[in-house]
Amino acid sequence: MPITNTDYVPILKWRQGEYQALFRLPDAVKDKTVPLIEITPPDFDFEAWTPSKSIDDHVAKFAVRFRAKWGRRLALLDCGLLDPAEVMLGGKHPMLYLCEEAFARGATIIPVIRLSSNAAYRAAVRAANALMHTGVILRCSLDEALDPDFDLNVDAALQQLGVTIADCDVVLDLEAPAWDPQDILINIVTAAIQASNAMATARSLILAGTSFPASMAEVTGPIQFWPRREWMFFRALLANLGGATRKLTFADYAIAANGYSQMDMRKVKPSATIRYACDDGWIIAKGANVRDNGFGQYRGCSGTVTGSAHFLGSGFSPGSDYIEQCRDGIASTGSLSTWRWVGSNHHITKVVADLATMCAP
């Protein structure tokens, strides 16, 4: 079960596009993928001005769906996007409920906690670990890691959870920093890692970040290359750390920005986009909004991607295959969820391949 430096940790929302992306990965790619799943709040009904579901209904299918889509493979579970005061109808914390239900179906899950998690969340993680014995994931920000008391804060949190640092994996989440000047950020992150005994002795150390655009309004069509700064940074950081520091595991937010916000879909007109990972970046094909112009434009967007020098060809990933088949009129133009699984599936496959190349002897 240990997470290694050759594994990849994509941070994903457990939405249809994301879990279908995981489900459709080849087994060889699944074997090197450890998703960090962020449970999102129930969708909000802006017309009624209330959540569309109770938290109980919202999470009821998670365990069954997780077993169907990811089986017994390892995943990390984060409920940090939920309202801190959220509890189930019987008073149980959603984190504990999700872990209990998934564990009962044979899932292998490590709960994620933050230094800022409240007492109820910590109690839920403690109870979940007492049941599953998988340890915990501590997800911290760069600001937290730079605190001179970081190790003391980690020790205090782990004592409350009843675990030691040997049973804890640390995720240092840069989120979406200013990537330039890169050398300065490398020096800051290096200092944080080298100053921390917790990071040195944790079960694994995972570095996360993203440079994906926060909004598709930042992207110009019909196609734009967007650098994957987190991937370039990760390699440069490893070179700077050298062999004296422990090996790091790479994590990113796949084809999404970090964070989460609820949008009134009555007022939103999302564009047709295909987000396609390539060497050191993404190519993003963009059309007009789908509400007024329909999904048929995805055939043209698919042709734009396959016509690019960055296209990795059919057979590279199920997502790559789908794009080619859509271009040729074989596959459906689908829905927004379709293109989320297509892009996420290809992205995960590409990163796993990149890591295999980088870590090869």
Secondary structure, DSSP 8 states (H G I E B T S, - for coil): ----TT-EEEEEE-SHHHHHHHHTS-HHHHTTB--EEE-----EETTTTEESS-HHHHHTTHHHHHHHHHTTSEEEEE-TTS-TT---TTS--HHHHHHHHHHHTT-EEEEEE-TT--HHHHHHHHHHHHHH---EEEEEEHHHHHSTTHHHHHHHHHHHHT--GGGEEEEEE--S----SHHHHHHHHHHHHHH-HHHHHSSEEEEEE--S-SSGGG--SSEEEEE-HHHHHHHHHHHHHTTSS---EEEE-TTS-SS-----TTT---EEEEEEEETTEEEEEEEEEHHHH-STTHHHHHHHHHTSTT---TTS-HHHHHHHHHHTTSS----HHHHHHHHHHHHHHHHHHHHHHHH--
